[in-house]
Structures are given as structure tokens and as C-alpha cells.
Amino acid sequence: VRFLIIGGSDAGISAALRAHQLRPDAEVTVSLSDDFPNYSVCGLPFFISGETPDWHDLAHRTTFDGVRILKQHRARAVDPNQKIVTFEAHEQTLTIAYDRLLIATGARPVRPRITGLDLPGVYVLHTMGDSFRLHDAIVHRKPRSAVIVGSGYIGAEMADALTHKGIAVTVAGRSRWVLPTVDLQFGQIIEQELSAKGVRVTSAVEIADIAEHGSELAVRGADFECRADLVVVAAGVKPNAELGVAAGLATGAKGALRVDRKMMTSVPDVYAAGDCVQTWHRILDRHDYLPLGTTAHKQGRVAGENAVGGNREFGGTVGTQVVKIFDLVVARTGLLDREARENGFDAVTVESKQKDHKAYYPEAKDLRIRVTGDRKSGRLLGAQIIGPWGAEIAKRIDVFAFALYAGARVEELNDLDLSYTPPVGSPWDAVQMASQAWATQVERPL
Ligand SMILES: Cc1cc2nc3c(=O)[nH]c(=O)nc-3n(C[C@H](O)[C@H](O)[C@H](O)COP(=O)(O)OP(=O)(O)OC[C@H]3O[C@@H](n4cnc5c(N)ncnc54)[C@H](O)[C@@H]3O)c2cc1C
């Protein structure tokens, strides 16, 4: 079987490796439009900050046994009737035939309606190429100030990264608080952390225009004006679905390619995975668009397995995410209270403060945990945790994530056999204490 993959990042490479693992006799080919197969896009902020100084270290892997890698091969058209893909490669046009095709072309940054986005000094961060341009500007132009347009997780990570480089950062976000993927209460803690590290934060601002002003850039919106040497636009992403759409593939949530849980598109023998597709949401029981590297890897693996004859279903996302911002880590899984209500649940959210390990052992840290559950059924719907880096926040959100995956009730978290020794936990782990706080507020006495 000839398995051709368009896209050589998280989804495409996961698919290729899985297909080769299951069918070593399959002819697996991965094409990508740049020179960087399977580099960690998620690591770009740390290359920019200098914490990972050598970009080569961002490679998830450098050898791809049994998989043919075609760098600088940009797919221009897919013909599902003849089962061929036309590529532009090194200024030549060529076609490659396939038996099974995977489209894993990722996402592209949203270009908000702001004039001046193409001015020198305005950057996005989405590909290795973007990171080289931004890195060069920092090294050679030595900017002293920057405005980041967008206050989602990439905007927040970039505020941290540029501050690390000694640049004075202003974050200007459209949302009412930084990191709107968590509740306001946590957004406020993040804003305090940013302020404490010298980052100026302006929320609920719509940037309209960027203009040259002498050697600086003037960034303007209603009631907002800021001059800076550098602007980074981090306003979210949208599916890079045009290639598939032009080939007749149906679209679903937010214009992403429509796939079923086997990652099959609406066209026979064409699979799709990663940031270009819609994602099945396990709690909402429908598709949504939630582009993340962790999801792209899983979808790619499922697609790779099925493309060579397997019969696997993508388990679905539960909306798990974690980010480090300076000395804070903030994580979420499942639905926020607002999202749960919008989707018909009788949501109750209870916040509690827990120690990450026994207080008598040195350096115990406070975690704030918000548990969201359904009042009627007691079903766990979501959780959010914020606390200092090093406090095993990701481990704990992952316990909630698995409970969500399993469809557990909040009370059932107390049955989990979690690890315990005083320097790292408590006999009732913080996850369980937070679940008990929820139950205390919601349950009636016997
Ligand atoms: C700065 C940053 C930080 C992030 N941090 C995290 C994080 O901490 N955790 C997390 O889970 N996610 C994170 N993400 C998101 C994550 O990187 C993406 O979800 C993930 O890279 C998606 O993988 P993908 O394979 O679908 O697409 P992409 O990584 O976007 O790759 C697309 C691939 O398709 C190729 N391609 C596109 N068009 C064509 C064409 N026409 N022909 C040939 N090849 C083509 C490209 O060359 C590339 O190889 C971050 C993203 C960014 C930008």
C-alpha cells in the first residue's frame, strides 16, 4: 500500500511512524513544505527566550526509519479520482500517486483586521521559519520594547519569553482577562504574575492599527496607544484546510476538515488529522475545533493505523491544556462553568486551596483547584488548577482528565488509588481534597 502524507509535523509524522510500525511493507511517504520534519512547534517560545538556545534541539526526532521524507514539497492539488497529488518542489512540478492519503497541513495564524500587519517589525510565531525571523530581529535589532497582540496561551508564553530577553512587554488582548481558557479568578492571578514580572497587561482592547512612528511602531486601538520596537501577533489559529476543500472534502466545526472518529474524511481513501481537522469532544459528544499538539499526535496515530488497514477510533479530546507563565503553571481539563452551562449542564464550580504535599515537609506549595460538576448527576465536568511551577500541577490535571475520559462522577475521584508519600503528596491527594470540597457544597447530608 502506498500511503502518502501531506504535512510533516505532529500529526503527519505520528501517522507515518504508526503505519510503518504496523505494516513495515507499506510505502510511507511524508511531504512537507519546509525543511523541518517533526520539530516541536510547542518549543518555539523557549528558543525565543533562550532557555533552549539551539533550535536543533527542538527536533522530536531526527531519523525516520522506513519513512521517505520529502522536504520542500508543497502540495498544490489533490485529485481524489485519479488518486494523485501535485507538488511544487524546488521550482518543479511533480505528481505522486497514492492508495491512501493523509492531509495533515495544520493551522495558520489568524490575521486579525488590523492595518499594518505587514510592516517590518511585526511578527507571528507559528513555524520554524517564523521563529528564525523573530530570533534574528531580537539578536540584530536588539529591541527594547514589544507589544504582544493577543492574550491566549501563546501570547502569555511570549510575554514570558521576551521578558527573559530583557524586553519590556505590553500584552494587549481582546478578551476580558489573560488566558480566557480558564476562569476569571485564575486570569486575575496570571495578570498579577505578569505585572509582578514587569509585563503591562491591557485586556478587552481591540487593536485597529499598527503604524511606523520614527524607528518605532505605534500600536493603536480604542483607548489604547503604545509604542514599541517589535510587535508579535498571537491572535489564534484557523484550520489550514484549503487544499482539502479544493479537493472536494467536506468541512465541519470552524471550517476545519470534517472527519469521523476513524479520521476518515468525506472522500474515500483520504484521511485527515491535526490542526486542519475538527476534533471529537468526548464530553460534549460532538465535534469542535481545538487545535493542540497533544491532540494532533493522537489523531495522526489513529489515521496512520487505519490507513494501512487498522480499525481504530480517536478517543476524543476532553479539552486538557497546561501552560507555564513565568513561575506559574495553569492547567485545565473538561469544561469551564460557563461552557458547561452553555451546553445544558447544571454546572456547579467549587474552588478550594490545597497543599501540593504534606505541610510538615519543607516547601509545601498552595494549589488553587476549581472543580466543576453537574449538580443533578454528580458527574465531573471539568477542573482547573493554578500554582507554582514544580508543584506537579500537570500530573494532577491529568488525573482529572482521565476521570473525565472515563465519565466519572466527582465522588468517584475519592476511590482512585493515587500515590502518596509526604514530600510529594497527601493520603488524600489535592485532587481528592478538591473533589471533596465540591461534594461538601453540593451533596445533601444522608
Ligand atoms: C508557539 C506555539 C506553542 C504551542 N504550544 C503548545 C503546547 O504547549 N501544547 C500543545 O498541545 N500544543 C501547542 N501548540 C500547538 C501545536 O504546535 C499544534 O497543535 C501542532 O503543531 C499541530 O500539528 P499538525 O501536525 O496538525 O500541524 P503543524 O504543526 O501546523 O504542521 C503542518 C505541517 O504541514 C506542512 N504543510 C502545510 N501545508 C502544506 C502543503 N500544502 N504541502 C506540504 N506540506 C504542507 C507544514 O510544512 C508542516 O509540516 C503550540 C503552537 C505554537 C505555534
The ligand as a Gaussian input file, in Angstrom:
#p B3LYP/6-31G(d) Opt

LIG

0 1
 C        4.165000      28.886000      19.726000
 C        3.308000      27.670000      19.862000
 C        3.277000      26.971000      21.059000
 C        2.474000      25.841000      21.187000
 N        2.458000      25.169000      22.387000
 C        1.701000      24.055000      22.515000
 C        1.698000      23.323000      23.732000
 O        2.398000      23.682000      24.690000
 N        0.931000      22.211000      23.813000
 C        0.168000      21.776000      22.763000
 O       -0.514000      20.733000      22.878000
 N        0.135000      22.451000      21.583000
 C        0.884000      23.576000      21.443000
 N        0.898000      24.260000      20.252000
 C        0.047000      23.781000      19.144000
 C        0.761000      22.709000      18.349000
 O        2.023000      23.152000      17.956000
 C       -0.077000      22.340000      17.132000
 O       -1.339000      21.917000      17.572000
 C        0.578000      21.218000      16.336000
 O        1.822000      21.628000      15.822000
 C       -0.315000      20.777000      15.191000
 O        0.324000      19.778000      14.477000
 P       -0.080000      19.473000      12.987000
 O        0.770000      18.315000      12.568000
 O       -1.548000      19.328000      12.844000
 O        0.278000      20.796000      12.139000
 P        1.533000      21.761000      12.066000
 O        2.465000      21.561000      13.207000
 O        0.990000      23.116000      11.827000
 O        2.287000      21.270000      10.759000
 C        1.733000      21.360000       9.494000
 C        2.639000      20.616000       8.540000
 O        2.062000      20.659000       7.243000
 C        3.016000      21.105000       6.305000
 N        2.250000      21.713000       5.214000
 C        1.302000      22.662000       5.285000
 N        0.788000      22.901000       4.051000
 C        1.424000      22.052000       3.214000
 C        1.341000      21.799000       1.820000
 N        0.472000      22.445000       1.031000
 N        2.163000      20.851000       1.293000
 C        3.044000      20.165000       2.065000
 N        3.153000      20.350000       3.389000
 C        2.350000      21.283000       3.952000
 C        3.937000      22.019000       7.084000
 O        5.190000      22.156000       6.435000
 C        4.032000      21.229000       8.393000
 O        4.985000      20.192000       8.262000
 C        1.686000      25.401000      20.093000
 C        1.712000      26.110000      18.889000
 C        2.510000      27.231000      18.763000
 C        2.515000      27.980000      17.455000

